[in-house]
């Protein structure tokens, strides 16, 4: 009985030694200037792997009012709101608008980026303070905080408000499954 416990303990320790280093190196988010919003490295459509290194690389280098997204919607998380008093807070979804970047939030709907709370008194960006380990925050699950519904609501709102005027085909807007990298059924 004692030998079995020693063997099981040894196997557990070996497994932990193999798992902990690789999980410590896994990054799920990258902060994008100038606001330090978290961009999802876990989304293959928003951060495709580099063909040489295999490391996820964000499609954009900054998230400002003049950013032009190669795919829509893009998703980013405010790390200060990531886990709020009611649990996970839904991500922000981003679209190309006629005069600059737009964002959709579950509270405020579709608005120009950035909101006033991300600017100082004279209109300069106020970067969010990032806690150590922000890149390791767990990714929101597809079923968390009504994400599939949120993406469809945001896409419909964007299409109704701007899509027809901008000539956007609704079929080109990403779905929640595409953002999360879920294979089609």
N, C-alpha and C positions, 0 to 999 in steps of 0.2 A: 504494500500500500504506500509506503514511504517512497519507494522507487518511482511509482506512478506519479506521485505529486511532484517529485524532482524533475521527471521527464516533462510533465505538463508545464511546470514553471519555466523550464529551459526553452521549450517550444514557444511559450508566450513571450519570453524575453527576446528571443531571436526575431519573432514576428514584429515586435515593437521596434526593434533596432532597424528593421527594414522599412517599416511604414512611417515612423516619425520623421526621419530625414527627408523623405520625398514629400510628405504632406507639409513640412515646414517650408519647403521651397515652392509649393504651389501658390500661385497668386491668382486671385479671382478678380481683382479690381486694379485699375490704374487711375491715379488722380490726373485730371486734365486741367491745365491752366485756362483762364486766369482765376477760376472760382474754386478749383479743387473738387469738382464733382467727380464721382467715381464712375469710370467707364468699365463695362463688363468685359473682362478678358476671357470669360467662360463662354461667351456667345460667338460661335464660329462665323456668323454672318457679320457681326460688328467688329470682331477682332480675329480675322483669319490667321491661321498659323503661317509663319514665315516659311517659304519652301525649303530654305537651307537649314535653319536652326530648329524649326518646328515650334518656335515660341510664338504665342499669340501676340499680334501687333494691332493696336487700334487703327481703325480706318482714318481717323482724324488726329491731329496733334493738339488741338485746342477746341474749347466749346465756348465760343463768344457769339455775339449778335451777328457777326459777319461770316461765321462758319457756314460752309456749304456741305451738306451731307450727301455722300454718294448713294446711300440707301435711306429709306424712310419707313417707319419711324426708327430713330435711334433711341437708345435707352441709357439713362444715367441715374445715379443715386446720390442724394444729398446725405453724406455720412452723419450729419447731425440729426437727421430725421429718420435714419435707417431703421432704428428700433425705437419707436416712440412709446408713449405711455400706453397705447392700445396694442402694442406688438409691432409687427413689420409695417412700415409705411410704404405705400405703392411707389414704384419708381416714377421718374419724370420721363415723358416721351417727347422726342424732338422731331420737328418737321422744317423743311425749307419753306419760308413764306415769301410773299412778294417784296417785302422790304427788309428781310433778315430772318434770322432763326426764330421759330415759334416753339413753345413748349406746352404740353398738356399735363395738367395735374388733376388728380381725382377731386381736389377741392375747388380749384379756380377755373378749370376748363382750359381752353386754348387761348394763349396770350403771347405777346412778344417777349423774347428772351433778351436780357435777364429781367426778373421781377425787381421792384425797388428794394427789396430786402437784401439783395446781393450787391447793392451799390452804396457808396458812401454819400455824404451830403453834396459833393460836387460831381457825382456821377462816375467815379472810378470804381473798378471791381474791388470787392472785398473778399479775398480768398477765405475759404472755410478752414478752420483749424482741424487738422487731421490727427487722430490719436495713433500712437504706435500700433502697428499690426493692422492698419486699415485695409491693406491689400489682401488680407486673409479673412475678411468678413465673409461669412457664408453667403452663397448666392441665394436669392429668393427662389423658392420653388415655384414651378409653374402654377401650382394650385393656390399659392399664398396670395393673400390680399386681393383676390379676384382679378389677377393679372390677365387671363385670357379675355375676360369681359372688358377690362380697362383698355386693352390694346384695340379691341373692336370698337369700343365707344370712341376712343381717340381718333382712330382711322375714319370713322363715320363723321365725326365732328369736323375733322380737317377736310375731308372730301366735300362736305356740305359747304363749309366756309370758304375754302380756297381751291380745292382740287379741280373743279370744273374751269374756273377762271385761269388757272395755271396749266390746264391741259394734262392733269395727272390722271393716268389710268388707275382706277381703284385696285386692279389686279396687281399693280406693281408695289403696293404698300405691303410691308412685311406683316405677317401674322405672329401671334405669340409663339406658336410652334416653331416658326422659322427663326425667331430671335433666340429661342432656347435650344435650337438645334435638334428638335424632335423630328424623327423621320415621318414622312407622310404615311397615312394608313392605306 
